[in-house]
Amino acid sequence: MIVFDASAVVSAALKADSASERALLRAEEVDVFALSAAVDAEIAEVLGRPKFAHVIPLLRRQRFLEILRSAAVWFEPALPVTDCRDAKDNKYLELALAAGSETIVSGDYDLLVRHPWRGVRILHPADYLALTCFRERADPCSGPSFPVMLEEPSHLLIRREFPTAGLRLAFANGLSRPFVEMHGFCTF
């Protein structure tokens, strides 16, 4: 199970072929979306705001809502969560908890700083792609034609034996600095 927050969905809708859009499409292929009424309502409300309605065509906004809604398992969280410093974002943590989600994909710093939260990864869309994609040029994830999954033995070796090469590899594949630091490519 995976939870996408409004910031990740809006970013996906704003720019075609962005890391956010590729992450959402990748999640549709390899994961199951979790949704709640509160999360769905917020995503729809944010996508419908005038500032986004002017730059994102209606059909594109509807397409992203349909991707989420048609493939989602719906939950009604029963346990309130108050762990996020922005109270509006607690709905994503509540959903992840109710769904038993492994991952929340977000561009919201207030959520990202909670990583890891109760065993749930909270990842930027580019970091989610890095964890789930074998980056081949023909793949929708695109990028260099070698795997970038951090669990791969070769990458563990690169991180341990050649930290500078591992750091270059991580940044070349779009990993964020906090993600690189957290997974031990190098310390800054």
Secondary structure by P-SEA (a helix, b strand, c coil): cccccaaaaaaaaaccccaaaaaaaaaaccbbbbbcaaaaaaaaaaaacaaaaacccaaaaaaaaaaaaaaccccccccccccccccccaaaaaaaaaacccbbbbccaaaaaaccccccccccaaaaaaacccccccccccccccccccccaaaaaaaaccaaaaaaaaaaacccaaaaaaaccccc
